[in-house]
Amino acid sequence: MNHRTAPRTRPRARTPAARSRTPAALGGPAALAAAFLAVPLAGVVAHTPWRGLAGQLSSPDVVRALGLSLLVSGLALLLSLVLGVPLAWLLARTDFPGKALVRSLVLLPMVLPPTVAGVALLRGFGRGGLLGGPLEAVGVTLPFSTAGAVVAAAFVAMPFLVIGLEGALAGIDPRYEEAAATMGATLPQTLRYVTLPMVAPSLAAGAALCWARALGEFGATITFAGNLPGVTQTLPLQVYLLLQQDPAAATSVSLLLLAVAAAVLIALRGRWLGHSR
């Protein structure tokens, strides 16, 4: 006896109009949220002294702080790449005891108060810290030095690189790497010629966010490395100093940092979140 089965109905595809329709109950709070985020930034733009902007940004102190910021953020990005890429690969590709703890350690600097991060760096790498003695024994002193500013920036910025890259690595079919291994490729060769090219966009996005975060680092730097002109006084620290002496100049330098951060986000266009819209 044959039984007819009811034809399966496919779910109706959502039209672009349906996707773009904004529920009335959510539109108002969403607009307030956007305004809440936009008003402070618009305030920086509105109160920037445009006529004196060039002179304020070209002052010797600002130029020196900008050069130091570029140096510190660049070295912090390099350190993050050297340490963060292998860590992201291990988190995405292997299972090991304490993996959840390691991932929590990666996320922790993102939620720590900046001054707490600075205190933690002092207790870890400073004089009297866990590794302070061994570091001084080999002639390395991190607190109140340019190297300390680099370490502080890398500490708070590296999670952006690791998280983005781990997600990209987890989304790659491991059969590509397995195929390369069966053809005789070593692990470094597989990483270089197979894995990294496939995650290059995510790696670039994570690196850009890491660099931007390092460029804007303030709290951990001033706590761990101090505010020494030409040594650890990066551009955010210069803004803090100017705010007490010349608020207009502080606004001008803030506009510069705001423009850099906005340029990074516009260049990424959502790639770090997995979409390009």
C-alpha positions in Angstrom: 0.0 0.0 0.0 1.5 3.3 -1.1 1.2 6.3 1.1 1.6 9.7 -0.3 3.7 12.0 1.7 3.1 15.7 1.8 5.6 17.6 -0.2 8.3 19.3 1.9 8.0 23.0 1.8 11.2 25.0 1.7 11.6 27.9 4.1 10.9 31.1 2.3 14.0 33.0 1.6 14.2 36.4 3.4 14.2 39.2 1.0 16.6 42.2 1.3 13.6 44.3 2.3 12.7 41.9 5.1 16.3 41.9 6.3 16.6 45.7 6.3 13.3 46.4 8.1 13.9 47.8 11.5 11.5 46.8 14.4 10.0 49.9 15.9 10.8 48.6 19.5 14.5 48.3 18.7 15.0 51.3 16.4 14.8 53.9 19.2 17.2 52.2 21.6 19.6 51.4 18.8 19.6 55.1 17.7 20.3 56.1 21.3 23.2 53.7 21.5 24.7 55.0 18.2 24.3 58.6 19.5 25.8 57.6 22.8 28.9 56.4 21.0 29.0 59.2 18.4 28.5 62.3 20.5 31.9 62.1 22.4 33.7 61.5 19.1 31.9 64.3 17.4 32.8 66.5 20.3 36.5 65.9 19.6 36.0 67.0 16.0 33.8 70.0 16.9 36.3 71.3 19.5 39.4 70.8 17.4 41.2 74.2 16.8 41.4 73.7 13.0 43.4 76.9 12.4 46.2 75.9 14.8 46.0 72.2 14.1 49.1 72.0 11.9 51.2 74.0 14.3 50.1 71.9 17.3 50.7 68.6 15.6 54.1 69.7 14.4 55.4 70.8 17.8 58.6 69.1 18.9 57.0 67.3 21.8 54.2 65.9 19.7 56.5 64.9 16.9 58.8 63.1 19.4 55.9 61.4 21.0 54.5 60.3 17.7 57.8 58.9 16.6 58.1 57.0 19.8 54.5 55.7 19.5 55.2 54.4 16.0 58.4 52.7 17.3 56.7 51.1 20.3 53.6 50.0 18.5 55.6 48.5 15.6 57.8 46.6 18.0 54.8 45.5 20.0 53.2 44.2 16.8 56.4 42.3 15.9 56.5 40.7 19.4 52.8 39.8 19.1 53.3 38.2 15.8 56.3 36.1 17.0 54.5 34.9 20.1 50.8 35.2 19.1 50.8 33.3 15.8 52.2 30.0 17.3 49.8 30.4 20.3 46.8 30.9 18.0 47.8 27.8 16.0 48.1 25.7 19.1 44.7 26.9 20.4 43.0 26.2 17.1 44.7 22.9 16.1 45.7 21.0 19.2 44.2 19.7 22.4 46.3 19.9 25.5 45.8 20.0 29.3 44.8 23.4 30.4 43.7 24.7 27.0 40.7 26.5 28.5 43.0 28.2 31.0 45.4 29.3 28.3 42.5 30.8 26.3 41.3 32.6 29.4 44.8 34.0 29.9 44.7 35.3 26.3 41.4 37.1 26.9 42.3 38.4 30.4 44.3 41.5 29.3 41.3 42.7 27.2 39.1 43.0 30.3 41.7 43.9 32.9 41.7 47.6 34.1 44.7 49.2 32.4 46.3 50.2 35.7 45.9 46.6 37.0 47.7 45.4 33.9 50.5 47.8 34.7 50.7 46.5 38.3 50.7 42.9 37.0 53.6 43.7 34.7 55.5 45.3 37.5 55.0 42.2 39.7 56.0 40.0 36.9 58.8 41.7 35.1 59.7 44.6 37.4 62.4 44.8 40.0 61.4 42.4 42.8 58.9 40.7 40.4 58.8 37.1 39.5 61.3 37.4 36.7 62.8 40.8 37.6 65.9 39.2 39.2 66.7 36.9 36.3 66.2 39.7 33.8 68.5 42.0 35.7 71.1 39.3 35.9 71.4 39.3 32.1 71.3 43.1 31.9 67.6 43.6 31.0 65.6 46.2 32.9 62.1 46.7 31.7 60.4 49.2 34.0 60.7 52.9 33.0 62.3 52.0 29.6 61.3 51.9 26.0 61.5 48.1 26.1 59.0 48.2 29.0 56.6 50.4 26.9 56.9 47.8 24.2 56.1 44.9 26.6 53.2 46.8 28.1 51.7 47.5 24.6 52.2 43.9 23.5 50.6 42.6 26.7 47.3 44.4 26.1 47.3 44.2 22.2 48.4 40.7 21.5 44.9 39.2 22.4 43.4 41.0 19.4 45.8 39.1 17.1 45.4 35.7 18.8 41.6 35.7 18.9 41.2 36.7 15.3 43.7 34.3 14.0 42.5 31.4 16.1 39.0 31.8 14.7 40.3 31.8 11.1 42.5 28.8 11.7 39.6 26.9 13.3 37.6 27.5 10.1 40.1 25.9 7.8 39.6 22.3 6.8 42.6 20.5 8.3 42.7 18.1 5.2 44.7 20.7 3.3 47.4 20.6 6.0 47.2 16.8 6.1 47.6 16.6 2.3 50.7 18.8 2.5 52.1 16.5 5.2 51.5 13.4 3.1 53.5 15.0 0.3 56.5 15.3 2.6 56.1 18.9 3.8 57.4 19.7 7.3 55.3 21.6 9.8 57.1 24.9 9.2 56.7 24.4 5.4 53.0 23.6 5.8 52.4 26.7 7.9 54.3 28.9 5.5 52.9 27.6 2.2 49.5 26.3 3.1 48.1 27.6 6.4 49.3 31.2 6.5 48.2 32.1 2.9 44.7 30.8 3.7 44.4 32.9 6.8 46.3 35.9 5.4 43.2 38.3 5.4 42.4 37.4 9.1 46.0 37.6 10.0 46.3 41.1 8.4 43.1 42.2 10.2 44.2 40.9 13.6 47.6 42.5 13.1 46.0 45.9 12.2 43.8 45.8 15.3 46.8 44.7 17.4 48.9 47.6 16.1 46.1 50.1 16.6 45.5 49.0 20.2 49.3 49.2 20.9 49.4 52.7 19.4 46.6 53.8 21.8 47.9 52.1 24.9 48.0 54.3 28.0 47.2 52.8 31.4 49.6 49.8 31.5 52.3 52.0 29.9 52.2 54.8 32.4 52.1 52.3 35.3 54.8 50.0 34.1 57.1 52.2 32.0 56.3 55.7 33.3 55.9 59.0 31.4 59.5 59.9 30.4 59.9 62.2 27.5 61.7 60.6 24.6 61.8 57.2 26.4 58.3 56.1 27.3 56.1 59.2 26.6 54.0 57.9 23.7 51.3 59.9 22.0 48.5 58.9 24.4 50.6 59.9 27.4 51.4 63.2 25.6 47.6 63.8 25.4 47.3 63.2 29.1 50.1 65.8 29.7 48.6 68.3 27.3 45.2 68.0 28.8 46.6 69.6 32.0 48.5 72.3 30.2 46.8 73.0 26.9 43.4 71.4 26.4 43.2 72.6 22.8 46.4 70.9 21.8 45.2 67.8 23.7 42.1 67.8 21.5 44.2 68.1 18.3 46.4 65.2 19.2 43.3 63.2 20.2 41.9 63.9 16.7 45.1 62.4 15.2 44.7 59.2 17.2 41.0 59.1 16.4 41.7 59.4 12.7 44.3 56.6 12.8 41.8 54.3 14.7 39.0 55.1 12.3 41.3 54.5 9.3 42.2 51.1 10.6 38.5 50.1 11.1 37.5 51.4 7.7 40.3 49.5 6.0 39.2 46.3 7.7 35.5 46.8 6.9 34.4 44.1 9.3 36.9 41.4 8.2 37.9 40.7 11.8 34.3 39.8 12.5 34.1 37.5 9.5 32.1 39.7 7.1 32.8 42.6 4.8 29.6 44.6 4.9 
